[in-house]
Amino acid sequence: MSKEIVTVGGGNGSPVINEALLLTQKVDKINAVAAVFDSGGATGRRRLDSFGREIAYSDAMRNLFSLVSPDKRAAKNYQALLELFNHRDSRDRVLGQDIFSRFFDPIKGFSQIEEIIENLGIDLQGHVFPSSTKPTNIAFTTTSGRNFLGEHLLDEHRMSEDIVINMYLDPSVDAYTPAADAIANAQVTILSCGSLHGSVLSNFLPNGMKEALARSKTKLFLVTNLVSARNETHNLTPVQFAEIVEKYSGKKPDGLIVPEISRESFESKYPDVSALYNQEHSHFLGWNSQELYKAQDKGIRIITHRATKVVEAENGYKIVRHDPQKLSDALGTILTA
């Protein structure tokens, strides 16, 4: 019998983690807690059009489709539904968000959408829970003392030297009870890669989420990002990552899942890729053994992976991503411990 697994994050990082977990073949079900605070792009325009009455559905939608077993994603019904949900019209409106809006319920969350998808013959290996069903926005303060409102501003200022030092929700909202219960009952909780503040740790800001983690016996792990954001994770050490996690979640992580390759080795191996990231004031987030030992000295388990891969993006530039298949090897070790 597999363990109760929870992933926490947004629409880019969590789907990678969910896929990697399913590839371990040690997981029957994942409870994915999804961020609902996105305020940029098509999602941001939709929330403005609703006069602030809607949560953001985009991250939950991506999480939901990542709960389909990787070996079933080539099926015609899955591909057709994915195309339908991702369709954008001439006004850049996403059809899937319209569907989520119509079937979302503040009490039942996304359960009706999950039921419809399964009735179409698509098996979901788990559930997606919004961290809150109440609309709100991320607010944050930076080292200069400036205050910002809106998750999209985290992304817009990602190359800024004005680093985020505090984050909260405005207005304050309560946690979605099933999301809090999932964390309270979890045996393993994995904080996904992605925007550390906007996509991951913001999920612990709704009232009741930190308390749920505090009463849980879960083991807490963070999959660190592969590249930095100048205003969030610039030059962070593993110990500093753990400290930020504890600040917002209330719990020191039991372990960090980090790349085996150090920053120095990566930059030596991929100088052209590193130079491109450097132009955006970003760098590879890998550490030498000395920095990893410092985290271990503080009781933090270090799990290294060989999942770092360089791929070519649609614009022709090379970017760094996690390889889900190789990441599954590292995740498998925390499921058997």
N, C-alpha and C positions, 0 to 999 in steps of 0.2 A: 504494500500500500504506500503510495507516494505521500510526501509531506505536504502540509498546507503552505502553499507558496503565494506570496504577494509581491508584485512589482509596483513601483511608484515612479511616475515620470510623465513625460510628454509624448508628442506624436512622432518624434524622430528617434529618440533613444530607446524608449520602452519597447517598440515593435522589434528592434534588434535583439533586446534581451529576451523577450517572449519567444522569438524564433529560436534563439540559442537554447533556451530552457527546453523547448519541445524537442529539439534535436538530441538532447541528452538521452531521451527515451526513458527518463526516470520521473517524468512529471505527467500526471493525468489531467491536472486542472490548474489554471493560474487565475488568481484574482488580481486584476490589473486596476490599480487606483490611478485615475487619469486627471491631469491638470485641466482646469476649466476657466483659466484666467487670460487666455490669449486675447489680445486686443489689436493685432496687426492684420494687414492684408484684407482678404475677403471676409475673414472672421470678424475683424474689427469693424468693417463697414456694416456687416450684418447686425452686430451688437448695437451700433449707433442707430441703425434703422429701427431697432426694436425699442429705442429710448431707454436702453440699459436694463431691459427686462429679461434678457436671455443670458445664459451662461455660454461659454465657448464650447462648441461641439467637435471642433476639428481634431484635437488630440485623442478624444475618446473614439472617434470614428477610425482613426489609424490603428489604435490599440485593438479595437474589436476585430478588424480583419487580420491582425497578427496572431489571433488565437486559433486560427485554422492551421491544422497540421501542415508543415512544409511540404510533405509528400502528396498533399491533396490540392495544392494551390494551382496546379496546371489544369484542374477540372474546368470544363466549360461554364458551369453554373457559377463557380467562384470568380472566374475572369470576367464574366458578363456582369455580375453584381458589382465587382470592383470598378469596372468601367462606368457603370450607371452612377454609382455614388461619387465618383471623382469627376463627373462631367461638369464643365463650366460653360455658362452661356456667354453671350456677347457682353454682358455687364459684369462678368467675372464672378457670378454667383455660383456656388457649389451645390449641385443637386443633393448630394448626401447630407449636407447641413440642413436643407429644407426638410428632408425626410426625418432626420434626427429631431428637428424642432417639432414636427407634427406628432411624433410618437413618444417624445420625452415626457416623463411625468415626475413632478417634484418628490413624490412618495416612492414610486416604483423605479425611478431612474431610467435606465436604458433596457429594462427587462423585456418590454414589448418589442423593441427592435431586435433584441437577441432571439426572441421567440419566432418572429417573422423570418429572420435569416435561417434559422434551423428548419422551419417549415418548408423552405426552398431547397432543402437537402444539403445544407452546408453545416457541418458539425463544428461547433465552437468548443474548444477545450478550456472553458473557464467563463469568467464574467468580467465586465468592465464596470467599475464604480466611479462616478465623479466624486472628487474629494468634498465637494459641496454642491447642492442643487440651487443655491441662492446666488444671484448675480453680484459680482463684486470685482474690484480691480486690485492689482498689485501696486503698492506704493513703496518707494525706496529712497533712501538717503545715501549720498555719496561723501567721499572724504572732504570735498570742498564745502560741504554743508548744504548743498542744493537738494531739493526734494522733487521727486518725479512721481507721476501717477500714470500707470498703464504699462502692461508687460511689453508692449511694442517698443517702449523707450529703452528697455534693457538691450534689445537687439540693435536699435538705431545708434546707441552709444557704445557698442561692443568694442570699438577701437579707441575709446576714450581712456585717458590715464586717471580719470575721476572714478575711483573704484567704489563699488557698492559696499556699504558698511552696515546697513540695517534695512530690513524689509518687513512689511506688514500688509494687511488687507484693509482697504477703504471702500465701503464700510466693512466692519467686522461681521462675519457670518458664521453660522454653525456648520459643523461637519455633517456630511451625509451619513446617517447611522450605519447602513450596511458597509460603507467604506471603513468607518472606524472599527466596526465589529470584525471585518476581515483582518485588519492589522492586529487587533487584540487577540485573535485566535490563530494567527500565523505561527508557523514554526521557523520559516525562513522569509525574511523581507529583503528584497533587493532594490536599492535605489539606483535608477537607471542613469546612464550617461545622458548628456543633453545639457541645456542651460541649467546650471546648478541652482540658481535662484528661481528663475521663471518657470521652469518645467518640473523641477524635482522637489526642492525644499519648500516651495510655496504650498505644496499639498499638506504640510503640517501646520499651516497658519489658521485654517478654520477651527473654531472652538470645539475641542473634544478630540482632535487628532493626536496631539502630543500626549494627552491623557491615555488614549487607547494604546499608544506605543509603550507608555510607562507601565501599564498593567499587563502587557504582553510578555510572554516568555520567548518571543521570537529572537532569532539571531539576525542581526542587522548588517548588511553588506552594501558597499557602494562600488559601482563600476565607474572608475574615474574616466573623465573625458580624454580623448587622444590629443586634442589641441586646445590651447587656451583661448579665453576671451579676455581682452585687455582690461575690461572693467569688472571682471568677476574672478578669474582664476589665474591671472598673470603671475608666473614664478611661484605658484603655490607648491608647497612640499606636501608629502602624504600626511604629515602631522597636522598641517594647516587645513587640509581637506577634512580630516576627522573633526577638527575643532569647529569648523563651520557647520558640519552635519549636526554635531551635538548642540550647537547654539539654537538651531531652528527645530530640531526634532526632539530635543531633550534627552537624547541617548547617544552615548559614544558608540560609533560603529564597531562591531566585533571584528570586521575585516574589510580590507580594500582589495579590489580586483584591478590590477594595474598591468600595463604592458611590460613584457620581459625586457624589451629594448629600451635603453636609456635615451635621454634627449641627445647627448653627445654622439652616441652611436647612430641614432636616426639621422641626425644632421650630416654626419659623415657619409652615410649610405645613400641619403636622398638630398643632396645639396640643392638641387633645382626646386624640389617641392618645398623644402624649408625656406628658401628665398622667397617663394610666392607667399607663404604664410607670414613671413617677416614683413612683407609690404603691408599687411593688414594688422601689424603689431601683435601677431599671434605666433605661438611656437608649440612644438611637440611637447606633450606632457608625459615624459618618462623620466625615471630617476635612477641614479647609481645606487649601488648596494649600501653605501653609507646612509643615504637618506631613508632607504627602506628599513635599515636596522633601527633607526631612530623611532620609527613608528612601532616596530616590534617591541622595542624597549618600553613602550607605553601600553603594552598589552594588546596591540592591534595586529591581527593576523594579516599577513600579506600573501595574496594568491596572484601569481604572475600568469600571464597568458601570451600566446604567440598569435593573437588575432589581428594584429596591426597589418592593414593592407593599404596599398596605394592604388587608387582607381582613377579612371578618366571620367570627369564630369561631362555633362551635355555641352558645356561651353568649351570643351577641349582641355581645360586645366586639370592637373592632377590633384586629387584630394585624398585625405586620410580617412579611412573608415574601419569599423570593426568587421571582421569576418565571422558571421554567426556560427558557422560550422566549427571553426577553431575556438571560438569563445565558449562553445558548449563543453569543451574539454575542461576548461577552468571552472565553469559553473557546476559541472558534474561533481567536482571534488567537495563543494560545500553542501551538496545534497546528500552525501553519504557520510558526512562527518557526524 
